[in-house]
Amino acid sequence: MSIFAGTEFYQAPQCDRCGLAETDCDCPPPEVKRTFVEPAKQTARIGKEKRKKGKVVTVIRGLSAQDNPFPDLLKRLKNECGAGGCTDEDTIEIQGDHRPRVKATLQKIGYKTKVI
């Protein structure tokens, strides 16, 4: 609802493609094109960080969140390592120091890896 609704200044939102009011528009929703970059063209940088109270976390950087199925990749890495983890923007975090296992798993999938 607009602050101008009901006044002489009100203009209903219009469709960018057909020019009709959005309530009258019959245009199909725009398709979202997702690009997928092959694993062989990406380099995963695997590192280890210390967190609060001395907790160690394996961090994977260098993979684009838009071009990768992060939830599926996270699930596979967590299963391989037998540990918890999460994603944060363009990073994947696995609880504990699992650099060798993460490297082997990512190489099995087809990613280039670099341990930092």
Rosetta silent file (secondary structure, phi, psi, omega in degrees, C-alpha in Angstrom):
SEQUENCE: MSIFAGTEFYQAPQCDRCGLAETDCDCPPPEVKRTFVEPAKQTARIGKEKRKKGKVVTVIRGLSAQDNPFPDLLKRLKNECGAGGCTDEDTIEIQGDHRPRVKATLQKIGYKTKVI
SCORE:     score description
SCORE:     0.000 S_00000001
   1 L     0.000  134.443 -177.373    0.000    0.000    0.000 S_00000001
   2 L   -94.807  154.770  178.179    1.367    3.389   -0.967 S_00000001
   3 L   -71.381  -17.127  178.823    1.180    6.565    1.089 S_00000001
   4 L   -93.877   -0.542 -178.341   -0.443    8.206   -1.950 S_00000001
   5 L   -58.587  131.250  179.808   -3.164    5.536   -2.277 S_00000001
   6 L    88.588   -1.815  178.602   -6.566    7.183   -2.534 S_00000001
   7 L  -108.532  173.466 -179.806   -5.153   10.589   -3.515 S_00000001
   8 L   -70.854  -13.558 -178.113   -4.864   12.265   -6.903 S_00000001
   9 L   -91.977   -3.689 -176.006   -1.107   11.476   -6.955 S_00000001
  10 L   -72.022  131.809  172.999   -1.529    7.691   -6.773 S_00000001
  11 L  -128.856  123.269 -179.149   -0.238    5.651   -9.733 S_00000001
  12 L   -66.842  144.204  177.423   -0.697    1.893   -9.690 S_00000001
  13 L   -59.903  139.607 -177.116    2.489   -0.158  -10.295 S_00000001
  14 E  -115.762  152.848  176.735    2.843   -1.117  -13.960 S_00000001
  15 L   -72.176  137.273  179.998    4.372   -4.109  -15.707 S_00000001
  16 L   -72.192  -25.667 -176.086    7.695   -3.299  -17.370 S_00000001
  17 L   -88.288  -45.749 -174.991    6.955   -5.557  -20.350 S_00000001
  18 L  -105.961  -17.062  177.639    3.348   -4.828  -21.326 S_00000001
  19 L    85.815   -3.438  177.597    2.687   -1.494  -19.587 S_00000001
  20 L   -79.447  164.942  174.359   -0.568   -2.634  -17.933 S_00000001
  21 E   -62.046  146.555 -177.059   -1.242   -2.334  -14.220 S_00000001
  22 L   -59.191  -30.011  178.936    0.324   -5.240  -12.327 S_00000001
  23 L   -71.395  -26.605 -178.799   -3.123   -6.451  -11.239 S_00000001
  24 L   -97.894   -8.039 -173.866   -4.257   -6.673  -14.910 S_00000001
  25 L   -72.044  137.007  177.165   -0.987   -8.040  -16.349 S_00000001
  26 L  -114.085   14.094 -179.768   -0.988  -11.571  -17.820 S_00000001
  27 L   -66.472  141.831  176.086    2.743  -11.752  -18.599 S_00000001
  28 L   -68.790  153.569  179.285    4.496  -14.946  -17.424 S_00000001
  29 L   -62.913  146.439 -179.498    6.974  -14.461  -14.572 S_00000001
  30 L   -65.290  143.095  179.012   10.523  -13.730  -15.747 S_00000001
  31 L   -80.595  136.701  177.131   12.814  -16.746  -15.921 S_00000001
  32 L   -93.248  116.205 -179.890   15.780  -16.713  -13.604 S_00000001
  33 L   -92.631  120.855  178.408   18.838  -17.818  -15.517 S_00000001
  34 L  -106.162  129.704  175.939   21.419  -19.492  -13.341 S_00000001
  35 L   -90.756  143.187  179.005   24.870  -19.957  -14.662 S_00000001
  36 L  -121.659  120.401  177.847   26.728  -23.054  -13.614 S_00000001
  37 L   -94.872  129.307 -178.401   30.486  -23.034  -13.571 S_00000001
  38 L   -61.679  144.602  178.986   32.016  -26.477  -13.906 S_00000001
  39 H   -56.639  -34.037 -177.378   33.940  -27.715  -10.864 S_00000001
  40 H   -66.458  -18.394 -178.957   37.103  -28.155  -12.947 S_00000001
  41 H   -95.473    4.485 -178.571   37.165  -24.396  -13.610 S_00000001
  42 L  -121.068  147.858  177.273   37.069  -23.450   -9.913 S_00000001
  43 E  -115.621  121.589  177.573   39.708  -23.607   -7.205 S_00000001
  44 E   -91.306  124.873  177.546   38.623  -24.298   -3.647 S_00000001
  45 E   -98.365  116.594 -174.760   40.917  -22.780   -1.022 S_00000001
  46 E  -105.284  125.210 -178.995   40.826  -24.926    2.104 S_00000001
  47 E  -137.263  175.781  179.405   42.019  -23.429    5.354 S_00000001
  48 E  -125.610  134.070  178.268   41.808  -23.800    9.120 S_00000001
  49 E  -129.907  149.271  174.566   40.644  -21.078   11.518 S_00000001
  50 E   -98.796  136.998  179.603   40.399  -20.891   15.280 S_00000001
  51 L  -112.282 -169.475 -179.482   37.175  -19.588   16.769 S_00000001
  52 H   -55.824  146.039  176.195   36.051  -18.627   20.240 S_00000001
  53 H    58.969   27.224  174.604   37.158  -20.880   23.087 S_00000001
  54 H    78.511   11.312  179.416   39.743  -22.623   20.892 S_00000001
  55 L   -70.316  138.661 -179.630   37.275  -24.253   18.490 S_00000001
  56 E  -106.356  138.754 -178.344   38.820  -25.195   15.130 S_00000001
  57 E  -132.320  135.302  172.696   36.892  -24.844   11.864 S_00000001
  58 E   -88.470  126.176 -175.618   37.791  -25.963    8.340 S_00000001
  59 E  -115.920  131.390  177.428   36.928  -23.140    5.925 S_00000001
  60 E  -113.260  120.983  179.886   36.436  -23.535    2.167 S_00000001
  61 E  -124.659  170.184  175.274   36.639  -20.342    0.094 S_00000001
  62 L    95.663   -2.049  177.073   36.953  -19.511   -3.581 S_00000001
  63 L  -104.689  137.069 -178.840   33.705  -21.070   -4.747 S_00000001
  64 L   -81.644  127.399 -178.655   30.927  -18.795   -5.973 S_00000001
  65 L   -66.814  -28.662 -179.207   27.660  -19.246   -4.084 S_00000001
  66 L   -74.377  -29.563 -173.546   25.636  -18.252   -7.149 S_00000001
  67 L   -99.835   -0.312 -176.412   27.256  -20.835   -9.396 S_00000001
  68 L  -128.118  147.397  172.759   27.331  -23.814   -7.012 S_00000001
  69 L   -80.352   78.987 -175.302   24.703  -25.853   -5.218 S_00000001
  70 H   -55.609  -44.325 -179.212   26.101  -24.955   -1.761 S_00000001
  71 H   -59.578  -39.836  179.686   23.471  -26.863    0.296 S_00000001
  72 H   -68.655  -41.518  179.183   24.200  -30.109   -1.584 S_00000001
  73 H   -65.121  -43.072  178.233   27.960  -29.616   -1.356 S_00000001
  74 H   -60.716  -44.507 -179.067   27.735  -28.809    2.367 S_00000001
  75 H   -60.968  -43.031 -179.782   25.640  -31.908    3.005 S_00000001
  76 H   -65.625  -42.781  179.844   28.150  -34.134    1.197 S_00000001
  77 H   -65.796  -40.185  178.935   31.135  -32.633    3.044 S_00000001
  78 H   -63.369  -40.321  178.631   29.403  -32.967    6.422 S_00000001
  79 H   -66.848  -41.328 -179.921   28.627  -36.637    5.706 S_00000001
  80 H   -64.991  -38.165 -176.161   32.189  -37.363    4.582 S_00000001
  81 H   -90.040  -17.087 -177.099   33.705  -35.683    7.659 S_00000001
  82 L    65.745   38.767 -177.268   31.100  -36.803   10.184 S_00000001
  83 L  -141.288  168.126  176.435   30.845  -33.262   11.514 S_00000001
  84 L   -83.013  172.030  178.643   28.531  -30.272   11.518 S_00000001
  85 E  -177.559  175.675  179.745   28.904  -27.247    9.342 S_00000001
  86 E  -156.349  169.035  174.118   27.266  -24.246    7.747 S_00000001
  87 E  -112.646  146.780  178.940   27.484  -21.850    4.814 S_00000001
  88 E  -142.722  101.001 -176.819   28.135  -18.142    5.171 S_00000001
  89 L    55.161 -106.108 -177.480   27.872  -16.095    1.952 S_00000001
  90 L  -105.532   22.725  178.944   30.758  -17.447   -0.173 S_00000001
  91 E  -126.886  152.747  172.781   32.316  -19.753    2.425 S_00000001
  92 E  -118.653  132.742 -179.410   31.608  -23.250    3.692 S_00000001
  93 E  -120.087  132.174  176.412   32.576  -24.099    7.264 S_00000001
  94 E  -119.548  131.463 -178.286   33.018  -27.606    8.684 S_00000001
  95 E   -69.307  128.852  179.232   33.502  -28.072   12.423 S_00000001
  96 E    98.952  171.861  179.174   36.932  -29.461   13.244 S_00000001
  97 L   -94.133   96.479 -177.395   40.167  -29.810   11.296 S_00000001
  98 L  -122.060   33.866 -175.833   39.171  -31.940    8.286 S_00000001
  99 H   -57.472  -46.230 -179.760   41.419  -30.447    5.607 S_00000001
 100 H   -62.797  -41.528  179.797   42.671  -33.783    4.160 S_00000001
 101 H   -67.349  -42.404  179.960   39.147  -35.266    3.951 S_00000001
 102 H   -63.632  -42.858  179.397   37.668  -32.085    2.485 S_00000001
 103 H   -60.920  -47.055 -179.269   40.464  -31.909   -0.082 S_00000001
 104 H   -62.697  -41.974 -179.100   39.965  -35.548   -1.109 S_00000001
 105 H   -65.854  -45.403 -179.766   36.181  -35.133   -1.371 S_00000001
 106 H   -65.755  -36.615  177.220   36.380  -31.950   -3.431 S_00000001
 107 H   -67.640  -35.543  177.771   38.960  -33.519   -5.759 S_00000001
 108 H   -62.795  -37.022  179.090   36.685  -36.548   -6.162 S_00000001
 109 H   -71.907  -32.334  178.292   33.892  -34.185   -7.260 S_00000001
 110 L   125.206    3.760  178.567   36.252  -32.466   -9.705 S_00000001
 111 L   -78.065  149.491  168.657   37.282  -29.220   -8.033 S_00000001
 112 E   -80.621  142.534 -178.108   40.830  -27.963   -8.043 S_00000001
 113 E  -127.453  153.458  176.551   42.005  -27.581   -4.446 S_00000001
 114 E  -145.225  118.349  179.911   44.616  -25.585   -2.631 S_00000001
 115 E   -87.131  126.979 -178.259   45.309  -26.063    1.086 S_00000001
 116 L  -102.609    0.000    0.000   46.225  -22.797    2.772 S_00000001
